[in-house]
Amino acid sequence: MTDRPPDTDRRFHGRRRGRRLRPGLERLLETALPGVSVDLPDGGAPVDPRTFFDREVRDVWLEIGFGAGEHLAWQAERHPDVGMIGAEPYLNGVARLLAAIERQGLGNIRILADDVRPLLDRLPDASLGRGFILFPDPWPKTRHHARRIVNPGVLDTLARTLGEGAELRLATDDQDYLVWMLRHMEAHPAFDWLAERADDWRVRPDDWPDTRYESKNRSGGPGPTFLRYVRVPR
Ligand SMILES: C[S@@+](CC[C@H](N)C(=O)[O-])C[C@H]1O[C@@H](n2cnc3c(N)ncnc32)[C@H](O)[C@@H]1O
């Protein structure tokens, strides 16, 4: 028996490694990752995400599944006073973000090189100012839909950890996942969709950069959809 909603699967099903990394990138995983890694202390006590940073931050934002980290690095560079946490179990992507951190001298990014959910469980209520889930794996087969990261369990945790007025941004170029996202977000009482007209989801907002995944998959289809939700008052 489980009290988890039926379309939630808590195991991580993606890849942790891809093609062999160049030695320089492989080395970054050993030399640079420990210095920016989010390490959760033993025990189940809540962990204030501000303590992950070695300077005062005015807010903390979380990107779930940052891929190669282009979006996170872009946000970090433009918002140096915000602490950015990125969760990504795919180590090839983690290495690429580490390279960007080094190249751009970004001091406000911390990385959980793993499944985001154990971290989400440990974050205090209203401790995040913004959340991003951009182009999550669509898991197109019906029998795999429970693997989708946008699911009632994750949305409940985001509703708890995002502060009032915080934005949750989602994007997809998969029409079936889009319908799924809209259905789950609509059903969730903690989130209101900010869109008022079609351009609000069809046109990329100025503060929302392209990612590698997005440009690689641009196929002449209907194109990506940009969804912005707000965490409503409690
Ligand atoms: C299709 S890729 C998109 C990457 C990136 N957002 C982009 O737009 O380029 C989805 C990413 O989500 C990551 N992911 C899947 N499940 C995750 C989880 N439970 N926690 C954190 N990341 C996850 C995968 O490893 C993968 O890199």
The ligand as an SDF file (V2000), in Angstrom:
LIG
                    3D

 27 29  0  0  0  0  0  0  0  0999 V2000
   15.2050   16.2570  -21.4090 C   0  0  0  0  0  0  0  0  0  0  0  0
   16.3860   16.7750  -20.2680 S   0  0  0  0  0  0  0  0  0  0  0  0
   16.2370   18.5520  -20.2960 C   0  0  0  0  0  0  0  0  0  0  0  0
   17.4130   19.2180  -19.6830 C   0  0  0  0  0  0  0  0  0  0  0  0
   17.3550   20.7440  -19.5670 C   0  0  0  0  0  0  0  0  0  0  0  0
   16.2840   21.1900  -18.6970 N   0  0  0  0  0  0  0  0  0  0  0  0
   17.2850   21.4290  -20.9210 C   0  0  0  0  0  0  0  0  0  0  0  0
   16.2300   22.0240  -21.2290 O   0  0  0  0  0  0  0  0  0  0  0  0
   18.2600   21.3600  -21.6720 O   0  0  0  0  0  0  0  0  0  0  0  0
   15.6200   16.3750  -18.6750 C   0  0  0  0  0  0  0  0  0  0  0  0
   16.6420   16.2810  -17.5520 C   0  0  0  0  0  0  0  0  0  0  0  0
   15.9670   16.0540  -16.3090 O   0  0  0  0  0  0  0  0  0  0  0  0
   16.8060   15.2480  -15.5210 C   0  0  0  0  0  0  0  0  0  0  0  0
   16.0050   14.5890  -14.4650 N   0  0  0  0  0  0  0  0  0  0  0  0
   15.1210   13.5810  -14.6280 C   0  0  0  0  0  0  0  0  0  0  0  0
   14.6030   13.2050  -13.4520 N   0  0  0  0  0  0  0  0  0  0  0  0
   15.1770   14.0150  -12.5090 C   0  0  0  0  0  0  0  0  0  0  0  0
   15.0610   14.0960  -11.0890 C   0  0  0  0  0  0  0  0  0  0  0  0
   14.2760   13.2730  -10.4130 N   0  0  0  0  0  0  0  0  0  0  0  0
   15.7890   15.0230  -10.4280 N   0  0  0  0  0  0  0  0  0  0  0  0
   16.6040   15.8710  -11.1280 C   0  0  0  0  0  0  0  0  0  0  0  0
   16.7550   15.8320  -12.4780 N   0  0  0  0  0  0  0  0  0  0  0  0
   16.0580   14.9160  -13.1590 C   0  0  0  0  0  0  0  0  0  0  0  0
   17.4170   14.2550  -16.5070 C   0  0  0  0  0  0  0  0  0  0  0  0
   18.6180   13.6720  -16.0370 O   0  0  0  0  0  0  0  0  0  0  0  0
   17.6210   15.1280  -17.7420 C   0  0  0  0  0  0  0  0  0  0  0  0
   18.9320   15.6540  -17.8140 O   0  0  0  0  0  0  0  0  0  0  0  0
  1  2  1  0
  2  3  1  0
  2 10  1  0
  3  4  1  0
  4  5  1  0
  5  6  1  0
  5  7  1  0
  7  8  2  0
  7  9  1  0
 10 11  1  0
 11 12  1  0
 11 26  1  0
 12 13  1  0
 13 14  1  0
 13 24  1  0
 14 15  1  0
 14 23  1  0
 15 16  2  0
 16 17  1  0
 17 18  1  0
 17 23  2  0
 18 19  1  0
 18 20  2  0
 20 21  1  0
 21 22  2  0
 22 23  1  0
 24 25  1  0
 24 26  1  0
 26 27  1  0
M  CHG  2   2   1   9  -1
M  END
$$$$
